Amino acid sequence: MSSRRSRSSRQSSSGGSRITDDQINDLVSKLQQLLPELRNRSSDKVSSAKVLQETCNYIRNLHREVDDLSERLSELLATTDTSSAQAAIIRSLLM
């Protein structure tokens, strides 16, 4: 991001207050700590673009994993006696 653009165009949606480069760097650092791929690379300088790309990839993978687990639970529920306690637990996980 160019310094001209970063200073002149960053405004939050609430009240027009500006976000500083330090705040952005802090948020990117926090994101990096949430990502398994980048968490232990704090000594290495990782670009903000890399952190954002990895964040998108990680969220995409989490969505796939949730979909897969939901499908597996649905299949398990289909093969379980619907009045059993196990079926009730599976149904509660799907809700």
C-alpha positions as CSV (number, residue, x, y, z in Angstrom):
1,M,0.0,0.0,0.0
2,S,1.5,3.3,-0.9
3,S,2.2,5.8,1.9
4,R,0.1,8.5,0.2
5,R,-2.9,6.2,-0.1
6,S,-2.5,4.8,3.4
7,R,-2.4,8.3,5.0
8,S,-5.2,9.8,2.9
9,S,-7.8,7.2,2.4
10,R,-8.0,4.9,5.5
11,Q,-11.2,5.6,7.4
12,S,-13.2,3.4,9.6
13,S,-16.9,3.0,9.0
14,S,-17.8,4.4,12.4
15,G,-17.5,8.2,12.5
16,G,-14.7,8.7,10.0
17,S,-11.8,8.2,12.4
18,R,-8.6,7.2,10.8
19,I,-6.7,4.0,11.4
20,T,-2.9,4.4,11.8
21,D,-0.2,2.4,10.2
22,D,0.8,1.2,13.7
23,Q,-2.8,-0.1,14.3
24,I,-2.8,-1.9,11.0
25,N,0.6,-3.5,11.8
26,D,-0.7,-4.5,15.2
27,L,-3.8,-6.1,13.6
28,V,-1.7,-7.9,11.0
29,S,0.6,-9.2,13.7
30,K,-2.4,-10.5,15.7
31,L,-3.7,-12.3,12.6
32,Q,-0.3,-13.8,12.1
33,Q,-0.4,-15.3,15.6
34,L,-3.7,-16.9,14.8
35,L,-2.4,-18.7,11.7
36,P,-0.7,-22.1,12.3
37,E,1.4,-21.7,9.2
38,L,2.9,-18.3,10.3
39,R,2.6,-18.4,14.1
40,N,6.1,-19.5,14.8
41,R,7.7,-17.2,12.3
42,S,7.6,-14.0,14.4
43,S,11.4,-13.6,14.1
44,D,11.0,-13.6,10.3
45,K,9.5,-10.6,8.7
46,V,6.3,-11.7,6.9
47,S,4.6,-9.3,4.6
48,S,1.1,-8.0,5.4
49,A,0.0,-9.4,2.0
50,K,1.3,-12.9,2.9
51,V,-0.5,-12.7,6.3
52,L,-3.8,-11.7,4.6
53,Q,-3.4,-14.4,1.9
54,E,-2.7,-17.0,4.5
55,T,-5.7,-15.8,6.5
56,C,-7.9,-16.2,3.5
57,N,-6.5,-19.7,2.8
58,Y,-7.0,-20.7,6.5
59,I,-10.6,-19.5,6.6
60,R,-11.3,-21.3,3.4
61,N,-9.9,-24.5,4.8
62,L,-11.9,-24.1,8.0
63,H,-15.1,-23.8,6.0
64,R,-14.2,-27.0,4.1
65,E,-13.5,-28.8,7.3
66,V,-16.8,-27.6,8.8
67,D,-18.7,-28.7,5.7
68,D,-17.0,-32.1,5.8
69,L,-17.7,-32.7,9.5
70,S,-21.3,-31.6,9.0
71,E,-21.7,-34.1,6.2
72,R,-20.1,-36.9,8.2
73,L,-22.4,-36.1,11.2
74,S,-25.4,-36.1,8.9
75,E,-24.4,-39.5,7.5
76,L,-23.9,-40.8,11.0
77,L,-27.3,-39.6,12.0
78,A,-28.9,-41.3,9.0
79,T,-27.5,-44.6,10.2
80,T,-28.4,-44.1,13.9
81,D,-31.7,-44.9,15.6
82,T,-33.4,-41.5,15.6
83,S,-34.8,-41.9,19.0
84,S,-31.5,-42.8,20.7
85,A,-29.5,-40.5,22.9
86,Q,-26.7,-40.7,20.4
87,A,-29.0,-39.3,17.7
88,A,-30.0,-36.5,20.0
89,I,-26.4,-35.5,20.5
90,I,-25.6,-35.6,16.8
91,R,-28.7,-33.5,16.1
92,S,-27.6,-30.9,18.7
93,L,-24.2,-30.7,17.0
94,L,-25.8,-30.0,13.6
95,M,-27.9,-27.1,14.9
